[in-house]
Amino acid sequence: MNNSKQLECNTDNSEDNSSEQYQLISWLFLKLLSLIYFSAFLSIAIQITGLVGSNGILPLGEFLDQNYDRIGVQALFYFPGLFWINSSDFALQFIAYSGCITSIVLFSGYKKRICLIILFVFYLSIFHAGQTFLTFQWDSLLLEAGFLAIFLTNSPGKLIIFLYHWLLFRLRFMSGISKLASGDPSWANLTTLNYYFETQPLPHMGAWYFHQLPEWMLQAGVILVFISELIVPFFIFLPRKFRITAACITIFIQLLIIASSNHNWINLLTISLCVFLLDDRLIRKILPANILPVESQVIVKSKNENIILSFFSVLILVTSITVLIDLFFIKNMPRVITQSTIYVRSWGLGHGFHVFPNMQTQRHELQIEGSYDGRTWQAYKFKYKPGPLDEAPEFIVPHQPRLDWMIWFVPPQHPEFSYWFNRFLMKLKQGSPDVLALLDENPFEKFPPRFIRVQVFQYKFTNFAERKETGQWWKARYLGIFPNVMPRRP
């Protein structure tokens, strides 16, 4: 072959040769990425028709029609995806489950570039189809990480490694700087972790135990968060020892989050991005030799491929820097820059990140109830969000139940969340099977209720003594009927 050569994996690789230095790193990352893609596609596949199917909460067909009527053919570019061709329930599930299958093929190592292109196009389609249910940072993080991976299948050069470093830097540093820029008092006085474990969207059992830690340890944890997000990210661009240190600290933080929180697969993806802070020499020392590939193929990139990568690199860098400036330094950017940034981000590239810039200090739980006569009420039961006080919060990583998660955003009573929530209540009154399938228990199996009401409770974790006495993980205080209660703030 004119443009390729075979290279044995041995310990004599030159550290100055980026192709040799990151061959095993790229191989390992693609294996991890395939598992994360599989988790993401499977998670959405089992709930997508209830969320955005024809009888779902926010039907995709209506969304596409409204945007096409509003902005015409531009809608195809601002909301790119395969569902412009067919937005049926079958198409939604076909794309989601096909993503699972393609992830398995990618893990096997067969036709990696084709698989990565398919996975990116499929997830970009679902990203826009999901509307408000898929507007989360982990979705855009997966899109950019998956897009860059398309250029990893050949020899990983310095530019693609830098772009992964830049992605990880943005994720960590922007999350830290957003905490400072928010002015949230709990971050300023180091009390954030006094509330976080109890008030996060979907805690699991580990959160209860972390909540019982003494205050000095919780305050030390906040300091560790600031160090890991504001200082450690700069190690990414320093020599090898600093990069390895950054990887160790970041991975440690992510493991702590997994031990205390249900944050789907974002922490697993962050850990996967950390492998680019390592190199092949270290991977050979860490991983057993029998699982490593015997040989790898270094393929020199074509001139066209380098041009394409350089073009997208400029788009990602300019867009992400613009987002950073707009978020934290200069408001009201020129319209042409803002529109260009929105356009690039609509294709899954150059997004900003701001993990938990504000911390909730109270947990408001919504109990949705139905009635045939307006006097006798029965409660719907969700699969994962807190409900019965004696039920232990469940560990569900890497799954993300989008409905349960989104309910957490309703108590502040912002209009953008009230809209979909009202649609959800309407679907319960209509008895939509697809929407009801998102719940754990439907007390109205014969026919839907005539009346729906939403009661609000403030939930708090019990302590060791209270749980020993009552067997309960939570204690609750009644607040009133939604929305006739004080909105949760922030």
Number of C-alpha atoms within 10 A of each C-alpha: 6 6 9 13 11 11 15 14 19 12 10 9 16 11 13 8 11 18 21 26 20 26 24 23 24 23 17 18 20 23 18 19 23 25 20 22 26 23 21 24 26 20 20 22 20 15 21 25 28 25 26 27 26 17 19 22 25 25 21 26 18 14 15 19 13 13 16 15 10 11 11 11 11 12 17 16 12 17 22 20 19 19 21 16 8 11 19 17 19 12 16 25 20 13 22 25 19 19 27 24 17 22 26 18 16 24 19 12 16 12 11 21 17 13 22 27 14 18 29 24 21 20 25 25 21 24 24 23 29 23 16 17 19 16 12 12 16 21 18 24 23 24 24 23 21 23 21 22 23 20 19 23 22 21 21 23 20 12 14 18 18 15 17 20 21 18 24 24 20 22 22 25 20 23 21 24 20 20 22 18 13 15 12 17 14 19 20 13 10 18 20 22 23 21 18 24 24 25 21 22 21 24 24 25 18 20 24 23 15 20 20 15 12 10 14 11 13 21 18 13 17 21 14 14 18 20 14 20 23 18 14 21 27 16 18 23 15 12 10 14 13 17 24 21 16 24 25 17 17 23 20 14 19 18 14 14 16 22 17 22 27 27 22 22 22 21 23 21 21 21 22 21 20 24 25 23 25 20 21 24 20 13 17 16 10 9 10 9 11 7 7 15 12 11 13 17 17 19 18 16 17 10 8 9 13 13 12 11 16 14 11 16 19 11 18 23 16 17 24 23 17 21 23 20 13 15 18 14 10 11 9 8 13 8 9 8 14 15 12 15 22 17 16 20 21 19 24 25 26 29 26 23 26 19 17 15 18 20 20 19 19 17 22 26 22 21 19 19 20 25 19 15 10 12 8 9 17 17 19 19 19 19 16 20 21 24 20 14 18 14 13 18 22 17 21 16 18 18 17 21 21 18 22 18 17 15 17 19 17 22 22 16 18 11 10 11 17 16 13 19 20 12 14 21 20 14 21 25 18 15 19 17 15 20 24 19 15 22 16 12 14 19 17 17 11 8 11 19 21 13 16 19 18 18 19 21 19 17 21 19 22 21 16 14 9 14 15 11 8 13 15 18 23 24 18 18 11 12 15 14 14 19 16 11 13 12 14 16 13 11
